[in-house]
Every structure is written in structure tokens, then in C-alpha cells.
Amino acid sequence: MTDSHAEPKDQSQAKTSRTPHDPEAIRWAEARSDQQLIADATTLFTETFGGTPDGVWAAPGRVNLIGDHVDYAGGVSIPFALPHVTTVAARRRTDDTISIVSLPPGAATESGDAVTGVEDNSSSPTHPEALRTTVELADIGLGHPADWSGYVAGPIWAGHQNGVISSSNQHDNGLDLAIISDVPLGSGLSSSAALECSVALAARELAAPGQPLDQAAYQLLIDAAIRAENDVVGASTGGLDQRSSLLATAGHALAIDFRTNVVNQVACDVESDGLAFLVADTNAPHSLSDGQYASRRGVIDGVTSHAGASTLLDIDDPIAAATSWADTDESTVTPDVARVRVQHVIDETARTRRAQDALNSKNWKEFGRLMNESHESLRDLYDVSTPELNSARDAALDAGAVGARMTGGGFGGSIIALVPTDRITAVAQEIHQRTVDKKLPNPTFLAITPAAGARRLV
């Protein structure tokens, strides 16, 4: 990884220290420093496997500023990486076994620092609250393992399939992996992609030590992480999350054109203009493997296939194509539903292109307006918002946010708000109070700036 991916030290701690941390009122999710991540991951590794890891790698979650549910349609999205990362301490084995340990949410290392991880029912004899499993490389494939371990083992298998993870010896591809994470689970902030990409990068660098990662290798790592989620776990993804986690640079958002596969780094400095990004994780149940996400994508894929196009946005008249497809036996939705789903993709892509212009010119009023329009489209046309998301978004605007929208796949998860720096506390308090009044789950807040992408820590 190049120096451009080096994350400013203690970025998240400095940001979140500006806000109160009263556990009885508002909960804040902080990100650990690189030094603490190295110490905590190494501690878990040594307690579980003995000895020391060959290295420690990290990959971030992401927040999408605008452009949701367009990645699989050839649209444009503008995400950036969170300071919150998933970290893996890894060591090569002399067999093809992948042995995994992960600390669950709320568990702690010997130093007492709370960490989060993937969930399962097994435990570690060396660390009772840790979660353990083993997977044989030969047993990984389509639909297996379909539980959380597929997010870990899947990228390794897919990387061997496409050649980005290769070894001169066919029988020493196993790994010992100790995983910790600061990315909130089920938050719509891509905890799964952070896990996939941290493991994929670690496996690649251990299989090919000293070999630099060029653009082609990064694309293969992205492809491996996407295939793990789509084909191994069965949770549909369009690739926005994996690109964000692997390609991000500190201080920048990514403008990703999924039709051309072109990624541009866009400076994203709101602090100099007295603004900040605030994420509110609604803590509402959230999963993209329950069929809702896939059903939305199924409409877009169905219309695209029916029209004989590569992407929805390659179709001359997507609305007419949606009507035509909805009248076939292949459709599971009415023509009206098909049309509004397609209309969202068309509008959101155009909106995101305008948002990129506003970001480049630092026209924050326009950027906020476009964020608001995006939420309304996702709520009304794509039908992926929830009462929790709508409540948090509306509260943010009422408390003075410049713009606010749900972020990610929806059906739970988080909102992101562009907020005057001196209103961070007030906005968080209003969102929190609104959830109390409506008897909704208490949210967790992240005060964030664009951070670095996946990288080796040591």
C-alpha cells in the first residue's frame, strides 16, 4: 500500500472528543488508533494460536454520501472510508486450514478495550468470549460456508480462483486469523466489506510477499471480496462497499462510475468550512441477506436482461423497458412498481453527478439539498427506508443539518448528516430524543472524516 493510504493518527479520537460521552444519553462509537489496533489484534492472536502473527492488516467500513442502489445498475456513487476498521492479525500455516478467532460485540482484550467482531456460538478456550471456527480451503465454494465465516473464508477462496492470491506450494495456503473490529455491525456501514477486504489483503500479501499491488491486483481483490459476498454467503452486493474499503484515501471521497469502472478521488474537506459529517446508527435490525435487497436488485437486473443491455443505464428508454419487463411472466412486481424502481436509479445517478460537482466546488447548500432529495427517493420510490431511518433523518434536519439521508442498502442501518460543527451535539441530542419519544432503539453516533483505505499496519 502506498503512503497516500496512511491514515492520520488518532483522527477519530480527536473528532469524537469534541462531543459529550454521557452513556445515559448519547452513545458514541470511537475508532482506535493504529497502535491500539495492532496491540489488541496481536493479543487475541497470541492468546489463541501462540507465537506472533506474520502481520496485521486493517480495512475500513464506509459511508455513502449519495448514490445508493445504483452500483448494480451502472450508476454513480460517492462513498468515503470510515476511521473505523476491521483488523486481522494473520500467519501462514503449513496446511490448507483456515483457523479463525473473532471477538464478539462488547468483548475485551487483556488491556480492557472493548471491541466488536462477527457473531457465532462457538468459543475459544484461551479467551472465553471469543468466537472460533475452522474451514478447509477445499470445502469453500458456492453457498458454503453460508454463515459469518463465509465473509472470512470466501475472499481467500475467490482470490485463489482468480489468481490474486497465489502460492508456489499448493498445500500451504492455510491461515491463522485473529479478528477485531470497530465497525458497528448491522449498521449499513459495510462491516462485511471491511472484514472481507482486510482478510483478502492479508492473504494476498502473505501469499506474495514483497510484490506490490498495482491497479489490476486491486481490482482482483475487489472482485474476490464481491464474489465472497455474492456467491459464498449469498448476500447480494454491487461492489460499492468493496471498492470503498480497498481504494479510499484519507481526506477524499470516491466518485465511482460503475458503468465505466472509473474511480476518481475527490477532495472532501468540510471542516475548513465549519461543517462535519455525523452518522447515526439507528440500531434497527439490518441485514442484506434477508431477500429485500435482492428483490430490489432483481427488478433492475430483470429489466436490464429483458432489454438485452449491459446495465440499466445503457437502455435508451429504461422506463419503457421496465413496463415491458413487468408485463412478462418473469416479473414478480407490477408495472407501476417496476417503473418507480427504475426511476429512482435514473434520478439518483443524475443527482449524484450533480453532487460531485457541488463537492468539487464546495457548494454545501446544494450538496445538502441533493442529500435530502436522495433520501426522499429511497424512501418513496425504492421503498428501502424505515421508521427509524426517517425519524433520525427528519430530526437531523429539524436540528439544523444542512442535509441528511439514509446511507447504504436500507431496511435499517444508518443515516449520514452534513452538520455545522457547532451543531453536532444539538443534532445528536435531537435524534436521540426523538427515538426516546417514539420508543425506537437508541442510536449510536459516529463523528467522522474521510479516512484511509485497506492497509498493512505492521
N, C-alpha and C positions, 0 to 999 in steps of 0.2 A: 504494500500500500504506500502511496506517495505521501510526502509531507503535507500536501494540501488536505489530507484527510485527518490531520492531527486535531483533536478536539481541545478547545481552550479548557484548561484545568479548572475544576470546581465551578463550571459555568452554571449548572443547575442550582447548586447550593447558594451562589450569590444571588441568583434570581429569586429563589423562593424565600430567602431570608428577609425580603422586603415586606413579607406578608405575615400575619399572625398565625400561630400554630396552636390554637385552642382546641384540644381534641373533643371537647364537649360541644363545639360549634362547627368549625370548619376543618376538614381533613385535607392535608396537602401530601402529595406523593413526591418525594425528593429522589434525585439521582445521585448515586455515589460517585466519588472521584475515581479515576482510573486506578490509583494506588490502592484504594479500598476494595475495588472490584478484584484486582489481582490477588490481594491478601485473602479475601473471602472465598474466591473460587479455588485457590490453592489449598486453603484449609480444608474445604469439603473434599477435594481430590485426595489429599494425603490421608485424611481420616478414613476414606472409603477404600482406596486402592493401595495405599502405601507408597512411599517414594514421592517423587515430584513429577509434575506434568512436563511435557516437552514444550509447552507454550500455553498462553492464554489469549483468547480472541473474544471480540465483542461485536455485536451488530445491534443497531438501534431499532426501536419501533418508529412509526411515522405518524404524522398527522397530515391530512389532506386539506389544503386551504380551499380548494374548489376543483370541481371536475370529478364527481362521483358517479359510478355506474356508467362510465363511458369508456373505460380502458378496454373492455372486451368488445367494444363497438367501433374501435378505430378513432376514438376521440382524443381529447387533450386533458391532462390533469396537472395540478401544481401542488405537489406534496413537499414536505421537508422532514428531515430526520429529527427525532426527539433526542434530548440528552439522556433519556432513559434507555438502557440497553439490556440485552441478554448476553451473558458472559459464559464461555465454556473453557474450562481447563482440560486439555486433551493430551493423550500419549498414545503412541503407536503400540500395537500388540503384535505377537508373532503367530496369530491365527486370524480367522475371519469373524470373530465375535465382536459385536458392538455392545459394550457394557456401559450402562447409563445410570447416573445418580443425579437427582434433582431435589432441591429444597422446595417444599410447597409454600403457598402464601402464608406469611406470618411466622415461618420458621426462622431460626437464627443460627449463625455460625458461632464458634467458640468466643469470638470477640463481642457477641451480643447484638450484631447488626441485623435487623430484620431484612429478610429477602423474600422473593417470590419465585415460583417456578411452575412446572407442569404438574398436573394432579393425577394421582393413581392411588391404589390401595396398598401396594407393597411398601415395605420399609427396609431401611438399612440397619444391620446390626451395629455398625460403628457410629451411626448418627440416627437415633430412633425416629425422628420426624422426617428424615429424608426418604425419597421415593426411589425404588430400584427396579430395573428390568434389564434383560439381555436379549439381543436379537442377533440371529445369524444372518450374515450378508446374503447367503444363498436363499434364505426364506423371504426376503423382501421382494415385493412386486406389486402388481395391480391389486389394490384393495387390501394389502397386508404389509405391515400391521396397520389396522384402521383406527387404532386408539392414539393417544398422545405420542407414543413412541414413534409413530409414523412420521411425525414432524422432525424427528431427530434422525432416524434411520433412512427415511425416504430421500433426503438430499444426497446422502452418501451413495446409495444405490443408483440414483439418477445421474450423479456425477460420474460414476463408473460406466454407466450406459452411454453417456455422450462423450466420454473421454477426458473431461476436465479434471477428474480425479483418477489418476492412473499410477500404477506401481510396476516396477520391473519384476516383482515377485507376485504371482497370482494368489498366494496363500498367506499373506501377512497384511491384509487390508483392514484388520480389526482395530478398534479404538476403545480406550477407556475415556469416558466423558463425564465431567462434573459440571453441572449447570446451575447457575443462579440468574435471577432477573429482577430488574426494576421496572419493567414494562407491565402496567396493570393488565391482568388477564380479563378477557371478555369485554374489553373497553372500546373496541373498534379502532385501536391504535396499533394493530398489527403485531401483537405478541407472537403470533405464529410465524410470521415472516422473520422477525428478529431471531427466533430460535432456529429456523431453517438456515438463515444466512450465516449466523455465527458458526454453526456446525459445518456448513458447506465450505466456508473459507478455511476453517481449521483443517478439515480433511484434505483440501486441495494443497495447502502449504506443507502439511506433513507428508503427503504423497510425493510432492515435487519440491523439496527444499531448495531454496535459492533461485528458483525460477520465477521471474517477475510476472505479474498479472497484467496482460495487455487488454485492450478493449474486447477482443474476441473471447479471451478467457473469462472476463467478467460476464459477458453475455451468456456463456455456457453455464456459469454458476447461477445466474438468474434463471435460466431455463431449467436447471436441475431443481432449484427451490420451487419453481412453479409446478413442475411435474410431480414433486413430492406431495404437494397440497392437492392438486387435481386428481392424480392417478393413484397415489398410495392411500392418502387419507380420505379422499373423496369430497373435499370441501372446495367448491369452485372458486377460482381466483383468476383475475385478468392480468396479473403481473405488476400492477401499480406498486404493491407493497414491497415486493422483492427488489424492484428497481430502486425504490426509495432507500431501502436499507443498505444496499450494496454500493450505490453510486453517489450518495449525498456528500456534500462538503459543508463545513461549518460556515454559517453566515449566509447561506444560499438556499433557495428553494429550487426544485427541479421542474422545468416545464417539459413534460413528457408527451410527445406526439405518438400515439400508439398505432397510427396508420403508417407512418414513415419510420418508426422506431428511432427517431431523433430525440436526444435528450440535451436540453440546454440548461446550464447553470444560471440562475437569475438571482442577483443580489437581493437580499431580503432584510433590510435594515429599518426596522420600525422604531427602535429605541431612540435614535437621534431625533426623531420627530415626536417624542413624548408618548409613544404607544407601546403596547405589549400584546403578546398572544396569551390568552388564558384558555385552558382546556378544562372542561367539566365532564368527568366520567360519571354518568348517571347511575352506575352500578345496577342498572336493569339487566336482566338476563339477556345474554347476547351470544349467538352462535351462527356462523355461516354454513354449518353443515346440517342444518335442520330442514333444508329444502326451499326456504323462502328466497334466499339469494339465487339459488339455481333456477327457481321458477322465473325470476325477472330476466336472468340471462337467457333462459330458454326461449323467451319471446324474441329477443334480439337475434339470437342465433338462428331461430326458425325463419324469421323474416329474411335474414341475410342469405341463408341457404336457398330459400324459395326463389329469391331474386337472382341466384347464381353469382353473387358478389363475394369479394374477399372480406369486406367489412360493411357494416350498415351504411357508413358514410360514403361508400363507393357507389351506392344506389342513387340513380338520378332523382327518383321520387320516392323517398322512404315511406311516406305516409300512405301512398297508393299501394306500395308493396306490402305494408302492414295489413291493409284492408284485404288485399288479395290472399295473403297467407292465412289470415284469420278465418276466411271462408272455406279453407281446406279441412280435410279430416285430421291433418297433423296438428292443428291448433288446439290448444286447451283453454283459450281465452276468447272473449267476444271481440268483434272488430273494434268497438269503442275502447276496450282495454288495450288492445294491440296498438292502436293509434296514439294513445296518450303515453304509453311506454316509449314509443319511438320518438314522439315529440319532445320528451324530456332529453333524450340523447342529443337530438339536433340542437335544442336550445342550450343545453348545458355546455356543449362543445363550443358554440359561438360565444357563450358567456365567459368561458374560461379563457378564450383567446383575448377577449376584451380585458379580462382581469390581468392577464400577462402584461398588456400594455399599461394598465394602471399601476402594476407593480414596478415596471421599469421606470415610469415617470413619478412614482411615489405619490400618486393621486389616491390617498387613503379614503377619501369620501366616496369616490367611485368604486374603489375596491370593496368597501363595506357594503355599498348598495348591491353589488353583484353577489356578495356572500348571502345577503338576505334573499335575493331572488332565487339563488341556488337552493336554499333550504325550502322555500315555498314550492319549488318544482319537485324536489324529492319527496316532500310531504303530500302534495296534491296530485301530481302526475304519476310518480313512480311508486307512491304508497309504501315507503320504507321507513318513515319516521314513526315515533311512538309518543304517547303522552308524556313520558319522562323527558325525551329529547325536546319536544315542543315547549314544555314548561321551562326547561333550562334556557333554551334559546330566547323565548319571549322575556324571561326575567332579565337576561343579559342586556337586551335592547332597552328595556324599561329602566335599567340602572345606568345607562349611558354608554353602552358599547357602540362602536362605530358600525360594526356588522357582526353577525353571528349566524352560524349554521350547524346542522348536524354534520359529522365527518365520518367517512368510512362507509361500510356496507349498509348500516342502519339496523333496524329491528332491535334496538338497544344500542349501548355504546356511549359515545361522547359527542359533545358539541365543541366547537372552537369559536372564540370571540376575539375580535380586534378591539382592544380596550385602551383608553387613555391611562397612562401609568399611574396617575393619581386616583384612578377609579378601580384599580384591581381589587382592593379589599371590598369596596362597596358592591361591585358586581358579584363577587363570590358570595358575599353575605346575602344579597337578594336572591340569587339562585338557591342557596341553601335554605333560606326562609320559605321560599315558595314550595320547596319539596316537603318541608315540615308541615306547612299549611295543607298541602294536598295529600299528606300521608304517603309520599313516594319514598323510595330508597334514598338515603343520604348520599350525596355526590362526593367524589374525591376530586381535588383540583390540582392541576399542574400549571405552573407559570414557566413558559418555555421560550427559547430562541432556537433558530435552526442550528443543528449540531452536525457532527461528522458522521460519515457512513461506517460500514464494517471495517474492522482493522485488527491487527495484532497488537496486543497490549504489551506482551513480553515474550 
